[in-house]
Amino acid sequence: MNLIEHFIDGKTVKGSSKKKSKVFNPATGEQSAEVILASKSDVDLAVQKAKQAFNDWSRKPPAQRAKVIFKFKELIEKNSDELIKIIVSEHGKVYEDAKGSLTRGLEVVEFACGIPHLLKGEFTENVGTDVDSWSVRQPLGVCAGITPFNFPAMVPMWMFPIAIACGNTFILKPSEKDPSCSIKLAQLFLEAGLPQGVFNVVNGDKEAVDALLTNKDVSAISFVGSTPIAKYIYENAAKNEKRVQALGGAKNHCVVMPDCDLDQAVNGLMGAAYGSAGERCMAQSVAVAVGKVGDKLVNKLAKKVESLKVGPGMDKNSEMGPLVTKQHLEKVIGYVDHGVKEGAKLVVDGRNIKLQGYEKGFFIGGCLFDHVEKKMKIYKEEIFGPVLSVVRVKDFESAVKLINDHEFGNGTSIYTRDGDVGRTFASRIKIGMVGINIPIPVPVAYHSFGGWKRSLFGDQHMHGLEGIRFYTKLKTITSKWPTGLTSDPDFVMPTLN
């Protein structure tokens, strides 16, 4: 049985813990590995090594740091097929989807290559007579990232390349469900010339998370996951005097207006709702049918969902793979059961799918509900599976109110041909990321990713310039050089004279 260890100070280590967790191949349902779960002492060791490495790494010129990141980018591209296959084998998503997620992570690495320009400060000459003032951004120290199972390459790469480019060192705590990709990325970064101890990976559960939250040498915590845990991370990181960005859950709505290109909307919804088996925080899990478009929308969706090609991720014909674990499969099936009990109409039922040769795999087919109401559990909660709910509303105003009233505010989209409707929607909607005729409005690397309301705890989004601000602290210097003339003490606040 393959044993997955930690990566600390440039090498794989077992650590002191005896705790282990099982890693499965979701397509076959068979165990593929065991992963060691870190103890508090293991985490503390990683932090200690990162703190030691910070002294030298933070002093390197940004251009030198950029050279290492350029090499890291090159190595990711060279080893992309291996990384993609690791993602498929432990997460279950189909090959092309895994490839796309790696590409989106690589875009952030590319953005981080521009760190010499991104860290440029501001300078003002003569803010007062013969007085100059300037601002610089300096690294925080040891930073940590706690990442989910659904994007084992992309989400970590939202965090650590920017943090490290800014001069910080980093501890990554990936999901114990699919940890191998993080270890491979750490090895590639070391091969790229990153000094030992700058990037470390500790596998673990709540004990490891709490160790990061309480360690006084960790300056910042980044997190992506469910809202209850995001709130826990936010509260405890703040209590321990750390800066924090904690991205939580989502219930993303896609508004379908009567005037839209309906085929375009249906195709967009199919990819957004069922891609990655719905295991995306940006999945469109609610279609809001406005006016009389509902029947046409549901009929077109039903035909597409019924013909969805479900299979193992390495099968080139597969459009949707399995869910990540048996427990998660049972959870998603439970939501579908509950929706039926609540009175929603289950138009397409994917619960009884069986694949020859993969009977033990964690598969569920696409599910489509119609006539879902806002009081229902399947509407209110994040299912994180291939379940699309259609909610019918009478007009545009009702659609806006429905979305704005929901506790989550991660992403939303609208399909329309009317530019005024699109502009009004983008302006009035209380959501962090908005798409107009775009099904999954994930910002590119040089913009920033994050939601509103209970989808984000903390005030700064991830990657882009927001990421630079999060992983640095601002310092402003004001200077005046002596002229050789003496002057009397001044006991009032300096003013611009």
DRENGUBA-404733 format. One record per residue (C-alpha): residue number from 1; x, y, z. Coordinates in steps of 0.2 Angstrom, whole numbers, plus 5000, padded with zeros to 4 digits. Each point is the difference from the previous one (the first is absolute). Example, Ala and Ser with C-alpha at 12.3 -4.5 7.8 and 13.67 -1.06 7.14 Angstrom:
2
{r 1,{5062,4978,5039}}
{r 2,{5006,5017,4997}}
end
This chain:
497
{r 1,{5000,5000,5000}}
{r 2,{5007,5017,4995}}
{r 3,{5003,5011,5015}}
{r 4,{4999,5019,4997}}
{r 5,{5011,5010,5012}}
{r 6,{5003,5018,5004}}
{r 7,{5012,5012,4991}}
{r 8,{5010,5010,5012}}
{r 9,{5016,5009,4998}}
{r 10,{5003,4993,4982}}
{r 11,{4997,4982,5004}}
{r 12,{4986,4987,5003}}
{r 13,{4998,4996,5018}}
{r 14,{4989,4988,5010}}
{r 15,{4999,5011,5015}}
{r 16,{4995,4995,5018}}
{r 17,{4982,4996,4998}}
{r 18,{4993,4982,4998}}
{r 19,{4983,5006,4993}}
{r 20,{4996,4996,4982}}
{r 21,{4986,5002,4988}}
{r 22,{4995,4990,4985}}
{r 23,{5001,5007,4982}}
{r 24,{4989,4993,4987}}
{r 25,{4999,4999,4981}}
{r 26,{4982,5007,4998}}
{r 27,{4997,4991,4983}}
{r 28,{5003,4982,5007}}
{r 29,{4996,5003,5018}}
{r 30,{5016,4992,5005}}
{r 31,{5013,5006,5013}}
{r 32,{5015,5007,4991}}
{r 33,{5011,5007,5014}}
{r 34,{5001,5004,5018}}
{r 35,{5005,5018,5006}}
{r 36,{5008,5004,5016}}
{r 37,{4990,5013,5010}}
{r 38,{5012,5013,5009}}
{r 39,{5000,5003,5018}}
{r 40,{5002,5017,5008}}
{r 41,{5019,4997,5002}}
{r 42,{5001,4996,4981}}
{r 43,{4992,5016,4996}}
{r 44,{5011,5009,5012}}
{r 45,{5015,4993,4992}}
{r 46,{4995,5006,4983}}
{r 47,{4996,5017,5006}}
{r 48,{5017,5001,5009}}
{r 49,{5009,4995,4984}}
{r 50,{4990,5013,4990}}
{r 51,{5004,5013,5012}}
{r 52,{5019,4996,4999}}
{r 53,{4998,5001,4981}}
{r 54,{4991,5016,5000}}
{r 55,{5016,5010,5006}}
{r 56,{5009,4996,4983}}
{r 57,{4986,4999,4988}}
{r 58,{4992,5016,5005}}
{r 59,{5016,5010,4997}}
{r 60,{5002,4993,4982}}
{r 61,{4996,5013,4987}}
{r 62,{4983,4998,4992}}
{r 63,{5009,4997,4983}}
{r 64,{5009,4985,5008}}
{r 65,{4984,4993,5007}}
{r 66,{4992,5002,4983}}
{r 67,{5013,4990,4992}}
{r 68,{4996,4985,5011}}
{r 69,{4981,5002,4996}}
{r 70,{5004,5001,4982}}
{r 71,{5009,4983,5001}}
{r 72,{4985,4993,5011}}
{r 73,{4988,5005,4986}}
{r 74,{5011,4991,4987}}
{r 75,{5001,4984,5010}}
{r 76,{4981,5000,5003}}
{r 77,{4997,5001,4981}}
{r 78,{5013,4986,4997}}
{r 79,{4992,4989,5013}}
{r 80,{4982,5005,4997}}
{r 81,{4994,4983,4994}}
{r 82,{5006,4992,5016}}
{r 83,{4992,5013,5011}}
{r 84,{4984,4998,4990}}
{r 85,{5000,4981,5002}}
{r 86,{5003,5002,5019}}
{r 87,{4985,5012,5001}}
{r 88,{4989,4987,4991}}
{r 89,{5006,4985,5010}}
{r 90,{4996,5008,5017}}
{r 91,{4986,5013,4996}}
{r 92,{4991,4991,4986}}
{r 93,{4997,5015,4988}}
{r 94,{5002,4996,4982}}
{r 95,{5017,5003,4992}}
{r 96,{4995,5016,4990}}
{r 97,{4992,5008,5015}}
{r 98,{5015,4996,5011}}
{r 99,{5011,5007,4986}}
{r 100,{4990,5016,5000}}
{r 101,{5001,5002,5019}}
{r 102,{5019,4998,4999}}
{r 103,{5001,5013,4986}}
{r 104,{4990,5012,5011}}
{r 105,{5012,4997,5014}}
{r 106,{5015,5003,4989}}
{r 107,{4993,5017,4995}}
{r 108,{5003,5005,5018}}
{r 109,{5018,4994,4999}}
{r 110,{5002,5010,4984}}
{r 111,{4993,5016,5009}}
{r 112,{5012,4997,5014}}
{r 113,{5014,5000,4988}}
{r 114,{4997,5019,4998}}
{r 115,{5004,5003,5019}}
{r 116,{5014,5013,4997}}
{r 117,{4987,5011,4992}}
{r 118,{4986,4996,5012}}
{r 119,{5010,5004,5015}}
{r 120,{5005,5018,4994}}
{r 121,{4996,5013,5013}}
{r 122,{4994,5018,4999}}
{r 123,{5011,5015,5003}}
{r 124,{4995,5018,5002}}
{r 125,{5013,5014,5000}}
{r 126,{4998,5015,5011}}
{r 127,{4985,4995,5010}}
{r 128,{5006,5014,5011}}
{r 129,{5015,5012,4998}}
{r 130,{5015,4989,4996}}
{r 131,{4990,4985,5007}}
{r 132,{4997,4984,4989}}
{r 133,{4988,4986,5003}}
{r 134,{4999,4983,4993}}
{r 135,{4991,4983,5002}}
{r 136,{5006,4982,4999}}
{r 137,{4993,4983,5002}}
{r 138,{5009,4987,5010}}
{r 139,{4997,4982,5003}}
{r 140,{4991,4994,5015}}
{r 141,{5010,4984,5005}}
{r 142,{4993,4983,5001}}
{r 143,{4983,4998,4991}}
{r 144,{4989,4985,4999}}
{r 145,{4986,4993,4989}}
{r 146,{4987,4988,5003}}
{r 147,{4992,4993,4984}}
{r 148,{4985,4989,4995}}
{r 149,{4999,4984,4990}}
{r 150,{4992,5006,4985}}
{r 151,{5015,5009,4992}}
{r 152,{5016,4992,5007}}
{r 153,{5011,5011,4988}}
{r 154,{4990,5016,4996}}
{r 155,{4995,5006,5017}}
{r 156,{5017,4997,5008}}
{r 157,{5007,5009,4985}}
{r 158,{4989,5015,5004}}
{r 159,{5010,5002,5016}}
{r 160,{5018,4994,5001}}
{r 161,{5007,5007,4984}}
{r 162,{4995,5018,5005}}
{r 163,{5005,4998,5018}}
{r 164,{5017,4993,4996}}
{r 165,{5003,5013,4986}}
{r 166,{4997,5014,5012}}
{r 167,{5014,4993,5011}}
{r 168,{4990,4989,5013}}
{r 169,{5002,4982,5004}}
{r 170,{4985,4988,4999}}
{r 171,{4992,4985,5009}}
{r 172,{4986,4991,4989}}
{r 173,{4988,4989,5008}}
{r 174,{4990,4992,4986}}
{r 175,{4985,4989,5001}}
{r 176,{5005,4982,5007}}
{r 177,{4988,4993,4986}}
{r 178,{5012,5004,4986}}
{r 179,{5017,5006,5007}}
{r 180,{5012,4993,4986}}
{r 181,{4999,5015,4988}}
{r 182,{5006,5012,5014}}
{r 183,{5015,4989,5004}}
{r 184,{5004,5000,4981}}
{r 185,{4999,5019,4999}}
{r 186,{5012,5002,5015}}
{r 187,{5012,4988,4992}}
{r 188,{5000,5010,4983}}
{r 189,{5002,5016,5009}}
{r 190,{5015,4994,5009}}
{r 191,{5007,4994,4983}}
{r 192,{4997,5017,4994}}
{r 193,{5012,5007,5012}}
{r 194,{4989,5005,5015}}
{r 195,{5011,4999,5016}}
{r 196,{4995,4986,5012}}
{r 197,{4987,5005,5013}}
{r 198,{4992,5014,4989}}
{r 199,{4986,4988,4995}}
{r 200,{4994,4986,5011}}
{r 201,{4985,4988,5000}}
{r 202,{4992,4993,5015}}
{r 203,{4986,4987,4998}}
{r 204,{4987,5000,5014}}
{r 205,{4983,5002,5007}}
{r 206,{4993,5012,5013}}
{r 207,{5015,4998,5012}}
{r 208,{5012,5006,4986}}
{r 209,{4988,5015,4996}}
{r 210,{4999,5005,5019}}
{r 211,{5019,4999,5001}}
{r 212,{5001,5012,4986}}
{r 213,{4987,5012,5008}}
{r 214,{5009,5000,5017}}
{r 215,{5018,5001,4994}}
{r 216,{5006,5017,5004}}
{r 217,{5013,5000,4986}}
{r 218,{4986,4998,4987}}
{r 219,{4996,5018,4994}}
{r 220,{4986,4996,4987}}
{r 221,{4987,4987,4996}}
{r 222,{4992,4997,4983}}
{r 223,{4985,4988,4999}}
{r 224,{4988,4993,4988}}
{r 225,{4986,4988,5005}}
{r 226,{4982,5000,5008}}
{r 227,{4993,5015,5009}}
{r 228,{4999,4992,5017}}
{r 229,{5019,4996,5000}}
{r 230,{5004,5017,4991}}
{r 231,{4992,5009,5015}}
{r 232,{5009,4989,5012}}
{r 233,{5017,5004,4991}}
{r 234,{4996,5018,4999}}
{r 235,{4995,5002,5019}}
{r 236,{5015,4990,5007}}
{r 237,{5013,5007,4988}}
{r 238,{4994,5018,5005}}
{r 239,{5000,4995,5019}}
{r 240,{5018,4994,4998}}
{r 241,{5004,5017,4991}}
{r 242,{5003,4994,4982}}
{r 243,{4993,5007,4985}}
{r 244,{4988,4989,4991}}
{r 245,{4991,4997,4984}}
{r 246,{4987,4986,5001}}
{r 247,{4989,4996,4985}}
{r 248,{4985,4990,5005}}
{r 249,{4985,4992,4991}}
{r 250,{4989,5005,4985}}
{r 251,{4983,4998,4993}}
{r 252,{5003,5007,4982}}
{r 253,{4985,5006,4990}}
{r 254,{4999,5001,4981}}
{r 255,{4986,5012,4995}}
{r 256,{4992,4995,4983}}
{r 257,{4990,5014,4992}}
{r 258,{4987,4997,4987}}
{r 259,{5009,5010,4987}}
{r 260,{5017,4990,5001}}
{r 261,{5007,4988,4988}}
{r 262,{4993,4985,5009}}
{r 263,{5011,4987,4992}}
{r 264,{5015,5010,5006}}
{r 265,{4993,5001,5017}}
{r 266,{4996,4981,5001}}
{r 267,{5018,4996,4994}}
{r 268,{5007,5012,5013}}
{r 269,{4990,4992,5014}}
{r 270,{5004,4983,4995}}
{r 271,{5019,5003,5002}}
{r 272,{4998,5011,5015}}
{r 273,{4988,4988,5010}}
{r 274,{5007,4983,4995}}
{r 275,{5018,5004,4996}}
{r 276,{5012,4992,5013}}
{r 277,{4984,4991,5007}}
{r 278,{4994,5016,5007}}
{r 279,{5015,5000,5013}}
{r 280,{5004,5019,4996}}
{r 281,{4997,5015,5011}}
{r 282,{4996,5009,4984}}
{r 283,{4988,4986,4994}}
{r 284,{4983,5007,4994}}
{r 285,{4988,4990,5011}}
{r 286,{4985,5011,4998}}
{r 287,{4992,5005,4983}}
{r 288,{4988,5015,5002}}
{r 289,{4987,4999,4986}}
{r 290,{4992,5017,4998}}
{r 291,{4983,5002,4993}}
{r 292,{4994,4987,4987}}
{r 293,{5017,4992,4996}}
{r 294,{4999,4987,5013}}
{r 295,{4992,4986,4990}}
{r 296,{5011,5002,4985}}
{r 297,{5015,5001,5011}}
{r 298,{4996,4984,5010}}
{r 299,{4996,4990,4985}}
{r 300,{5016,5004,4991}}
{r 301,{5010,4997,5016}}
{r 302,{4992,4983,5003}}
{r 303,{5005,4993,4984}}
{r 304,{5018,5006,5002}}
{r 305,{5001,4993,5018}}
{r 306,{4993,4984,4995}}
{r 307,{5013,4998,4987}}
{r 308,{5015,5005,5011}}
{r 309,{5014,4988,4998}}
{r 310,{5006,4995,5017}}
{r 311,{5015,4989,5002}}
{r 312,{5018,4999,5007}}
{r 313,{5011,5016,4998}}
{r 314,{5013,4992,4988}}
{r 315,{4986,4995,4988}}
{r 316,{5001,5013,4986}}
{r 317,{4981,4998,4997}}
{r 318,{4996,5004,5018}}
{r 319,{4992,5017,5003}}
{r 320,{4998,4998,5019}}
{r 321,{5009,4989,5012}}
{r 322,{4996,4993,5017}}
{r 323,{4999,5009,5017}}
{r 324,{5015,5000,5011}}
{r 325,{4995,4988,5014}}
{r 326,{4987,4988,5004}}
{r 327,{4994,5011,5015}}
{r 328,{4998,5015,4988}}
{r 329,{4990,4989,4988}}
{r 330,{4988,4995,5014}}
{r 331,{4999,5018,5005}}
{r 332,{4995,5006,4983}}
{r 333,{4988,4986,4998}}
{r 334,{4992,5005,5017}}
{r 335,{4997,5017,4993}}
{r 336,{4991,4993,4985}}
{r 337,{4989,4989,5011}}
{r 338,{4996,5015,5010}}
{r 339,{4996,5011,4985}}
{r 340,{4987,4987,4995}}
{r 341,{4993,4999,5017}}
{r 342,{4998,5019,5001}}
{r 343,{4990,5000,4984}}
{r 344,{5012,5006,4986}}
{r 345,{4997,4991,4984}}
{r 346,{5015,4988,4996}}
{r 347,{5000,5002,4981}}
{r 348,{5016,4990,4997}}
{r 349,{5006,4987,5014}}
{r 350,{5018,4995,4999}}
{r 351,{5000,4990,5017}}
{r 352,{5000,4983,4992}}
{r 353,{5013,5001,4988}}
{r 354,{5011,4984,4998}}
{r 355,{5016,4999,4989}}
{r 356,{5006,4983,4994}}
{r 357,{5017,4997,5008}}
{r 358,{4998,5014,5012}}
{r 359,{4986,4994,5011}}
{r 360,{5010,5005,5016}}
{r 361,{5004,5018,4993}}
{r 362,{4992,5015,5008}}
{r 363,{4989,5004,4985}}
{r 364,{4984,5010,4999}}
{r 365,{4992,5006,4985}}
{r 366,{4994,5018,4997}}
{r 367,{4984,5005,5009}}
{r 368,{4988,5013,4995}}
{r 369,{4986,5008,5011}}
{r 370,{4986,5011,4995}}
{r 371,{4988,5011,5010}}
{r 372,{5013,5002,5014}}
{r 373,{4995,5012,5013}}
{r 374,{5011,5012,5011}}
{r 375,{4994,4991,5016}}
{r 376,{5007,4983,4995}}
{r 377,{5016,4993,5007}}
{r 378,{5006,4996,4982}}
{r 379,{4999,5019,4996}}
{r 380,{5007,5007,5016}}
{r 381,{5015,4988,5002}}
{r 382,{5015,4997,4990}}
{r 383,{4999,4982,4993}}
{r 384,{5017,4999,4992}}
{r 385,{4994,4987,4987}}
{r 386,{4993,4999,4983}}
{r 387,{4982,5006,5005}}
{r 388,{4992,5015,4991}}
{r 389,{4985,5008,5007}}
{r 390,{4988,5011,4989}}
{r 391,{4991,5014,5009}}
{r 392,{4987,5009,4991}}
{r 393,{4997,5019,5003}}
{r 394,{4988,5012,4991}}
{r 395,{5012,5014,4996}}
{r 396,{5017,5007,5000}}
{r 397,{4997,5009,5017}}
{r 398,{4995,4984,5008}}
{r 399,{5016,4991,4994}}
{r 400,{5011,5014,5007}}
{r 401,{4991,4999,5017}}
{r 402,{5001,4981,5000}}
{r 403,{5019,5001,4998}}
{r 404,{5003,5014,5011}}
{r 405,{4990,4992,5014}}
{r 406,{5011,4985,5001}}
{r 407,{5013,4998,5013}}
{r 408,{5014,4996,4988}}
{r 409,{5007,5012,4987}}
{r 410,{5014,4992,4991}}
{r 411,{4996,5000,4981}}
{r 412,{4985,5003,4989}}
{r 413,{4996,5001,4981}}
{r 414,{4986,5007,4989}}
{r 415,{4996,4995,4982}}
{r 416,{4992,5014,4990}}
{r 417,{5001,5010,4984}}
{r 418,{4995,5016,5008}}
{r 419,{5015,5011,5005}}
{r 420,{4991,5010,5012}}
{r 421,{4994,4985,5009}}
{r 422,{5017,4993,5001}}
{r 423,{5008,5016,5006}}
{r 424,{4986,5003,5013}}
{r 425,{5002,4982,5006}}
{r 426,{5019,5002,5002}}
{r 427,{4998,5016,5010}}
{r 428,{4986,4995,5012}}
{r 429,{5004,4982,5004}}
{r 430,{5009,4997,5017}}
{r 431,{5012,4987,4994}}
{r 432,{5019,5000,4998}}
{r 433,{5002,4993,4983}}
{r 434,{4987,5003,4986}}
{r 435,{4999,4993,4982}}
{r 436,{4990,5007,4986}}
{r 437,{4997,4986,4987}}
{r 438,{5015,4992,5009}}
{r 439,{4995,4984,5010}}
{r 440,{5015,4999,5012}}
{r 441,{5006,5018,5003}}
{r 442,{5017,4995,5008}}
{r 443,{5012,5015,4999}}
{r 444,{5016,4998,4991}}
{r 445,{5016,5001,5010}}
{r 446,{5003,5018,4999}}
{r 447,{4983,5004,5007}}
{r 448,{4995,4993,5017}}
{r 449,{4988,4985,5005}}
{r 450,{4988,5002,5015}}
{r 451,{4982,5001,5005}}
{r 452,{4989,5011,5011}}
{r 453,{4989,4996,5015}}
{r 454,{5003,4983,5008}}
{r 455,{5011,4995,4986}}
{r 456,{5015,5010,5006}}
{r 457,{5006,5003,5017}}
{r 458,{5014,5014,4999}}
{r 459,{5000,5015,4989}}
{r 460,{5013,4995,4987}}
{r 461,{4997,4988,4985}}
{r 462,{5013,4987,4993}}
{r 463,{5013,5003,4987}}
{r 464,{5002,5015,4989}}
{r 465,{5004,5017,5009}}
{r 466,{4990,4995,5015}}
{r 467,{5011,4985,5002}}
{r 468,{5016,5011,5000}}
{r 469,{4992,5012,5013}}
{r 470,{4995,4985,5011}}
{r 471,{5017,4992,5000}}
{r 472,{5009,5016,5004}}
{r 473,{5000,5014,5013}}
{r 474,{5001,5019,4995}}
{r 475,{5014,5010,5007}}
{r 476,{5001,5019,4997}}
{r 477,{5016,5010,5002}}
{r 478,{5001,5019,5002}}
{r 479,{5018,5007,5000}}
{r 480,{5009,5017,5001}}
{r 481,{5018,5002,4999}}
{r 482,{5009,5013,5011}}
{r 483,{5006,5016,4992}}
{r 484,{5013,5004,5013}}
{r 485,{4988,5013,5007}}
{r 486,{4994,4997,5018}}
{r 487,{4982,5003,5005}}
{r 488,{4989,5000,5015}}
{r 489,{4990,4985,5005}}
{r 490,{4982,4999,4993}}
{r 491,{4986,4994,5011}}
{r 492,{4986,5000,4988}}
{r 493,{4994,4987,4987}}
{r 494,{5010,5003,4984}}
{r 495,{4990,5009,4986}}
{r 496,{5004,5002,4982}}
{r 497,{5009,5016,5001}}
end
